[in-house]
Amino acid sequence: MTQADSGAGIAEVLQQGCDELGVKAICYCYDLDEPMRWGRRLKSTEHVIRNLAKRRQLFASSGQALSLWRRKMPFYRHMETVIEQLLSQQVCVWPQRTMPAAMTRHLQAQGIGGVMTVSVCCPVSPRLRGRFMLLAETPEQLSELAQQRGRVVACLERLQTRIALDYGRDIHPLVDCNVVSPLAVYILSGIAQGQDREQVSSQLSLTLRGVDYHISVLKQVLGAKNIAQLVYEAGKLRLV
């Protein structure tokens, strides 16, 4: 499935969430639970923010909302406290007093009166999360959403399940966050399907040493001691 196909499908799912919750738009990314536990590339909040700004697998219920989200990225480096709350709390209402003035003006110009981020555990892969950013038209609507937290979370959990089952492998956060490479996942997929190292090496025009290197990186990331355990752990994460 191409990125365009995934984007269109996820946008449709998110629009259904907008209709159910009555919000202007929903932005989404498939993310890691506790990202700073996944290695040196994400070892601090600063690294997480820098990585978020580089991510390609960002989605929204509309093209306008997606463009808005990408244009917000440069402001994140000035909002470390809010990002820490976003990573540690299931529901985070973005307080306007902590937003850069330019970001507040930008949101208001787009008819957005408030932002709430909701993080839900992925029922398919518990070490992964769906992070949804709800864009409300008014502060009153945002307050109402915060008071109906249970309904909001239940709705987004349903959306996350659909996205993970239908598109999870194509937008996997371990790859998008550059924790593991697409090539390493391709190698592991071949091994999981019963190919040996020589076959994988021949298909990819890699040396056996190159194949072994990528396997060793995956073992380190997933905490596996051997190939069987590596395939098992990758399967739990729906990486293969």
Secondary structure as GFF3:
##gff-version 3
##sequence-region A 1 240
A	DSSP	alpha_helix	3	21	.	.	.	ID=ss1
A	DSSP	beta_strand	25	32	.	.	.	ID=ss2
A	DSSP	three_ten_helix	35	37	.	.	.	ID=ss3
A	DSSP	three_ten_helix	40	42	.	.	.	ID=ss4
A	DSSP	alpha_helix	45	54	.	.	.	ID=ss5
A	DSSP	beta_strand	59	60	.	.	.	ID=ss6
A	DSSP	alpha_helix	63	72	.	.	.	ID=ss7
A	DSSP	three_ten_helix	73	78	.	.	.	ID=ss8
A	DSSP	alpha_helix	80	88	.	.	.	ID=ss9
A	DSSP	beta_strand	91	93	.	.	.	ID=ss10
A	DSSP	three_ten_helix	96	98	.	.	.	ID=ss11
A	DSSP	alpha_helix	101	109	.	.	.	ID=ss12
A	DSSP	beta_strand	114	121	.	.	.	ID=ss13
A	DSSP	beta_strand	128	136	.	.	.	ID=ss14
A	DSSP	alpha_helix	139	147	.	.	.	ID=ss15
A	DSSP	alpha_helix	149	167	.	.	.	ID=ss16
A	DSSP	alpha_helix	173	176	.	.	.	ID=ss17
A	DSSP	alpha_helix	182	192	.	.	.	ID=ss18
A	DSSP	alpha_helix	197	204	.	.	.	ID=ss19
A	DSSP	alpha_helix	208	222	.	.	.	ID=ss20
A	DSSP	alpha_helix	227	236	.	.	.	ID=ss21
###
